[in-house]
């Protein structure tokens, strides 16, 4: 006996990836529904590479009764309106938006990091999926934190345009083409030209000069991993289609050598260590795209602090940063709580 699963926002980048990951991982599905806004009603989406086509149902008229799990990838607006309705009908919502992440009654989960938090889902029948840049970061930090306790993290992100949805990917393509053929370059989705450029601005600015994306990384890391960790971030949009990269500087409470860090990361769940000190002996977003692992490279000691390590972290943001993590939460929920599959 399997689950009845609804994917909300099924026509978007993350929604389609959720379909792909559910099929790939053979999640025990008895019935699956593609749910989207009224403008996508009737649009067909494929369930993974199975050849099974699903017609999108209109979220405005969708009956949540009898559905076990809903994976939401539709943004904060639909999540605010429809997630409570689904939850009230007994359907557990796993939401990819930022809306519920800092709600004290909603667990914020990365299964490799804080699986024990899954039992808190019953307070509201809602579970939050973290920000894409946070997800891969905490996967890298967790095994190191368990051994030497992290005091402070300084992270600079290099985030792909797919983090801004299909519109972001289209804009990079259109601008790149325009530059090559000599057409005018128009910026609509981003605040400045993204083709052949980098933009140190993701999400809205806050009063202290940081951006909301940077704030999310701080507060989400504290909620998922440890409230005592101090973290500062600079989040940058780069002209890459898929895959977020992060340069991470970690200061520990006690000694951690580069060799120790490599040994720990090599054995850690969800991580692939590719760290050869030679040309090409590291991972870039191109290699990570379409893969489920969080890749770690360039592990080395930081001589400017007593116990410091630098590392390079790369992951497919549509996968571990969104769809894969949501499906892993669903697997954890089924295994630990619902126990149907």
C-alpha positions as CSV (number, residue, x, y, z in Angstrom):
1,X,0.0,0.0,0.0
2,X,1.5,3.3,-1.1
3,X,0.7,7.0,-0.8
4,X,-1.5,9.4,-2.7
5,X,0.8,12.3,-3.5
6,X,0.0,15.7,-5.0
7,X,2.7,17.9,-6.6
8,X,1.7,21.6,-6.5
9,X,3.3,23.9,-9.0
10,X,3.9,20.9,-11.2
11,X,4.6,22.9,-14.4
12,X,7.5,24.9,-12.8
13,X,11.2,24.0,-12.7
14,X,11.1,22.6,-9.2
15,X,7.7,20.9,-9.6
16,X,8.9,19.0,-12.7
17,X,12.0,18.0,-10.9
18,X,9.9,16.7,-8.0
19,X,8.1,14.5,-10.5
20,X,11.4,13.3,-11.8
21,X,12.9,12.5,-8.4
22,X,9.7,10.8,-7.1
23,X,9.9,8.5,-10.1
24,X,13.7,8.0,-10.0
25,X,13.6,7.0,-6.3
26,X,10.6,4.8,-6.8
27,X,8.7,6.6,-4.0
28,X,5.7,4.3,-3.1
29,X,3.0,6.1,-4.9
30,X,-0.5,4.6,-5.4
31,X,-1.8,7.8,-7.1
32,X,-0.1,11.0,-8.1
33,X,-1.7,14.3,-9.0
34,X,-0.2,17.3,-10.8
35,X,-1.7,20.5,-9.4
36,X,-1.1,24.0,-10.7
37,X,-2.8,27.4,-11.1
38,X,-5.9,27.9,-13.3
39,X,-3.7,29.1,-16.2
40,X,-2.0,25.7,-16.3
41,X,-5.2,23.7,-15.9
42,X,-5.1,20.8,-18.4
43,X,-1.4,21.2,-19.2
44,X,0.3,17.8,-19.4
45,X,3.4,17.0,-17.4
46,X,5.3,13.7,-17.5
47,X,5.8,11.6,-14.3
48,X,9.6,11.3,-14.5
49,X,10.8,9.4,-17.5
50,X,8.0,6.8,-17.2
51,X,6.0,8.0,-20.2
52,X,3.0,8.5,-17.9
53,X,1.4,11.9,-18.7
54,X,-0.6,13.8,-16.0
55,X,-3.1,16.5,-16.8
56,X,-2.7,19.4,-14.3
57,X,-5.6,19.9,-11.9
58,X,-6.7,23.4,-10.9
59,X,-5.6,24.1,-7.4
60,X,-8.6,26.3,-6.8
61,X,-10.9,23.3,-7.1
62,X,-8.7,20.5,-5.8
63,X,-10.2,18.3,-3.1
64,X,-7.4,17.5,-0.6
65,X,-9.5,14.9,1.3
66,X,-7.8,11.4,1.1
67,X,-4.4,12.7,-0.1
68,X,-1.5,11.7,2.1
69,X,1.3,14.1,1.1
70,X,1.5,17.4,-0.9
71,X,4.8,18.7,-2.2
72,X,4.4,22.4,-2.7
73,X,6.6,24.2,-5.2
74,X,4.3,27.1,-6.1
75,X,5.7,30.0,-4.0
76,X,4.6,31.7,-0.8
77,X,1.3,33.0,-2.2
78,X,-0.3,29.6,-3.0
79,X,1.4,28.1,0.1
80,X,-0.3,30.7,2.3
81,X,-3.7,30.1,0.8
82,X,-3.8,26.4,0.1
83,X,-1.3,24.7,2.4
84,X,-3.5,25.2,5.5
85,X,-6.5,23.8,3.6
86,X,-4.5,20.7,2.6
87,X,-3.2,20.3,6.1
88,X,-6.7,20.7,7.6
89,X,-7.9,17.9,5.3
90,X,-5.2,15.5,6.7
91,X,-2.7,15.9,3.9
92,X,0.8,16.5,5.1
93,X,2.3,19.5,3.3
94,X,6.0,19.7,2.4
95,X,6.5,23.3,1.3
96,X,9.4,24.6,-0.7
97,X,8.6,28.3,-0.2
98,X,10.1,30.5,2.6
99,X,6.7,31.1,4.2
100,X,6.7,28.6,7.0
101,X,10.5,28.0,7.5
102,X,10.8,30.1,10.6
103,X,7.4,29.2,12.1
104,X,8.3,27.6,15.5
105,X,5.5,25.0,15.0
106,X,6.8,23.9,11.6
107,X,9.9,21.7,11.4
108,X,12.6,22.8,8.9
109,X,14.3,19.7,7.7
110,X,17.3,18.4,5.9
111,X,17.1,14.7,6.4
112,X,20.9,14.2,6.6
113,X,21.1,16.9,9.3
114,X,18.1,16.9,11.6
115,X,15.9,13.9,10.8
116,X,14.6,13.8,14.4
117,X,12.7,17.0,13.7
118,X,10.2,15.1,11.5
119,X,8.1,14.2,14.5
120,X,7.1,17.9,14.9
121,X,5.1,17.8,11.7
122,X,1.8,17.0,13.5
123,X,1.5,20.4,15.1
124,X,0.4,22.0,11.8
125,X,0.7,19.1,9.3
126,X,3.2,21.3,7.5
127,X,7.0,20.7,7.0
128,X,9.3,23.3,5.5
129,X,12.0,22.8,2.9
130,X,15.0,25.1,3.4
131,X,16.4,27.6,1.1
132,X,18.4,26.1,-1.7
133,X,21.7,27.7,-0.6
134,X,21.1,26.6,3.0
135,X,20.4,23.0,2.2
136,X,23.7,22.1,0.6
137,X,25.6,24.2,3.2
138,X,24.2,22.4,6.2
139,X,24.8,19.0,4.6
140,X,28.5,20.0,4.4
141,X,28.6,21.5,7.9
142,X,26.8,18.8,9.9
143,X,29.4,16.0,9.9
144,X,32.2,18.5,10.7
145,X,30.1,20.2,13.5
146,X,29.6,16.8,15.1
147,X,33.3,16.3,15.5
148,X,34.8,19.7,16.3
149,X,31.8,22.1,17.0
150,X,31.6,25.0,14.6
151,X,31.9,28.6,16.0
152,X,31.6,30.7,12.9
153,X,31.0,30.4,9.2
154,X,31.7,32.9,6.4
155,X,30.1,31.9,3.1
156,X,30.0,33.5,-0.3
157,X,27.5,31.9,-2.7
158,X,27.6,31.7,-6.5
159,X,23.9,31.0,-7.3
160,X,22.6,29.9,-10.7
161,X,19.8,31.6,-12.5
162,X,17.5,28.6,-12.1
163,X,17.1,29.7,-8.5
164,X,15.0,32.5,-9.9
165,X,12.8,30.1,-11.9
166,X,12.2,29.7,-15.6
167,X,12.2,33.4,-16.1
168,X,15.7,33.6,-14.8
169,X,17.0,30.9,-17.1
170,X,15.2,32.5,-20.1
171,X,16.7,35.9,-19.3
172,X,20.3,34.5,-19.2
173,X,19.7,32.7,-22.5
174,X,18.1,35.7,-24.2
175,X,20.7,38.2,-23.0
176,X,23.6,35.9,-24.0
177,X,22.1,35.5,-27.5
178,X,21.5,39.3,-27.7
179,X,25.1,40.0,-26.9
180,X,26.4,37.6,-29.6
181,X,24.2,38.9,-32.3
182,X,24.4,42.6,-31.3
183,X,20.9,43.1,-30.1
184,X,20.0,45.3,-27.2
185,X,20.2,43.6,-23.8
186,X,17.1,43.9,-21.6
187,X,16.9,43.1,-17.9
188,X,13.5,42.1,-16.6
189,X,13.9,39.4,-14.0
190,X,17.2,40.6,-12.6
191,X,18.2,44.1,-11.4
192,X,21.2,44.2,-13.8
193,X,22.5,42.3,-16.8
194,X,23.2,38.7,-15.8
195,X,24.8,37.5,-19.0
196,X,28.6,37.6,-18.6
197,X,28.2,39.4,-15.3
198,X,27.7,38.7,-11.6
199,X,25.1,40.4,-9.4
200,X,25.7,40.7,-5.6
201,X,22.0,40.9,-4.8
202,X,19.4,38.1,-4.3
203,X,16.0,38.9,-2.9
204,X,15.1,42.2,-1.2
205,X,17.4,44.4,0.8
206,X,17.0,44.6,4.6
207,X,17.7,47.6,6.9
208,X,21.1,46.4,7.9
209,X,22.3,46.3,4.2
210,X,22.1,42.5,3.9
211,X,19.6,40.8,1.6
212,X,16.8,38.5,2.6
213,X,18.6,35.6,0.9
214,X,21.6,36.2,3.2
215,X,19.3,36.5,6.2
216,X,17.7,33.2,5.3
217,X,21.0,31.4,5.3
218,X,21.8,32.7,8.8
219,X,18.5,31.9,10.5
220,X,17.8,28.6,8.7
221,X,21.3,27.3,9.6
222,X,20.7,28.1,13.2
223,X,17.3,26.4,13.2
224,X,18.4,23.3,11.4
225,X,21.9,22.8,12.8
226,X,22.7,24.8,15.9
227,X,21.5,28.2,17.2
228,X,25.0,28.9,18.6
229,X,26.7,29.0,15.2
230,X,27.6,32.5,13.9
231,X,27.2,32.8,10.2
232,X,27.6,35.6,7.7
233,X,26.8,35.3,4.0
234,X,27.2,37.2,0.8
235,X,24.9,35.8,-1.9
236,X,25.7,36.4,-5.5
237,X,23.8,35.5,-8.7
238,X,26.1,34.2,-11.5
239,X,25.5,33.4,-15.2
240,X,25.1,29.6,-14.6
241,X,21.9,27.8,-15.6
242,X,21.8,25.1,-12.9
243,X,23.9,24.5,-9.8
244,X,24.8,26.6,-6.8
245,X,28.4,27.0,-5.6
246,X,29.6,28.2,-2.2
247,X,33.0,29.2,-0.9
248,X,32.9,28.3,2.8
249,X,35.2,29.4,5.6
250,X,34.6,27.5,8.9
251,X,36.1,28.3,12.3
252,X,35.9,25.4,14.9
253,X,36.1,25.3,18.7
254,X,39.0,22.7,18.5
255,X,41.5,21.5,16.0
256,X,40.4,20.2,12.6
257,X,43.0,19.5,10.0
258,X,42.3,19.4,6.3
259,X,43.0,15.7,6.2
260,X,40.6,15.1,9.1
261,X,37.9,17.1,7.3
262,X,38.4,15.2,4.1
263,X,38.1,11.9,5.9
264,X,34.9,13.0,7.7
265,X,33.3,14.4,4.5
266,X,34.3,11.3,2.5
267,X,32.1,9.1,4.7
268,X,29.2,11.6,5.3
269,X,25.7,10.9,3.9
270,X,24.7,12.9,0.8
271,X,28.3,14.1,0.2
272,X,30.7,13.3,-2.6
273,X,34.3,14.4,-2.0
274,X,36.2,15.2,-5.2
275,X,39.4,16.9,-4.0
276,X,42.5,16.4,-6.0
277,X,45.1,19.1,-5.9
278,X,45.6,19.2,-9.6
279,X,44.1,20.8,-12.7
280,X,40.4,19.9,-12.8
281,X,40.5,18.0,-9.5
282,X,37.4,19.7,-8.2
283,X,33.7,20.0,-9.1
284,X,31.9,22.8,-10.8
285,X,28.2,23.4,-11.4
286,X,28.3,21.8,-14.9
287,X,29.3,18.4,-13.4
288,X,26.8,18.7,-10.5
289,X,23.8,19.5,-12.6
290,X,21.3,16.6,-12.7
291,X,23.0,14.8,-9.8
292,X,21.8,14.4,-6.3
293,X,25.0,14.7,-4.3
294,X,26.4,17.7,-2.5
295,X,30.0,17.9,-3.9
296,X,32.9,19.1,-1.8
297,X,36.3,20.2,-3.1
298,X,39.2,22.4,-2.3
299,X,39.4,21.4,1.4
300,X,42.3,23.2,3.0
301,X,43.4,24.8,6.3
302,X,42.9,28.5,7.0
303,X,46.1,29.7,8.7
304,X,44.5,33.1,9.7
305,X,42.5,31.6,12.6
306,X,43.4,29.0,15.2
307,X,41.1,26.2,14.0
308,X,40.0,27.0,10.4
309,X,39.0,25.2,7.2
310,X,38.1,26.4,3.8
311,X,36.1,24.4,1.3
312,X,34.2,24.6,-1.9
313,X,30.6,23.2,-2.0
314,X,28.6,22.6,-5.2
315,X,25.1,21.1,-5.7
316,X,22.2,21.1,-8.1
317,X,19.9,23.7,-6.6
318,X,16.8,22.2,-8.2
319,X,17.6,18.8,-6.6
320,X,19.2,18.9,-3.2
321,X,18.2,22.6,-2.9
322,X,14.6,21.9,-3.6
323,X,13.0,18.8,-5.2
324,X,15.3,16.0,-3.9
325,X,15.2,17.4,-0.3
326,X,11.4,17.5,-0.4
327,X,11.2,13.9,-1.6
328,X,13.7,12.8,1.0
329,X,11.5,14.5,3.7
330,X,8.5,12.6,2.3
331,X,10.5,9.3,2.5
332,X,11.5,10.2,6.1
333,X,7.9,11.1,6.9
334,X,6.7,7.8,5.5
335,X,9.4,5.7,7.3
336,X,9.1,7.3,10.7
337,X,5.5,8.6,11.0
338,X,3.0,7.6,8.3
339,X,4.3,4.0,7.7
340,X,2.1,3.2,4.7
341,X,4.6,2.5,1.9
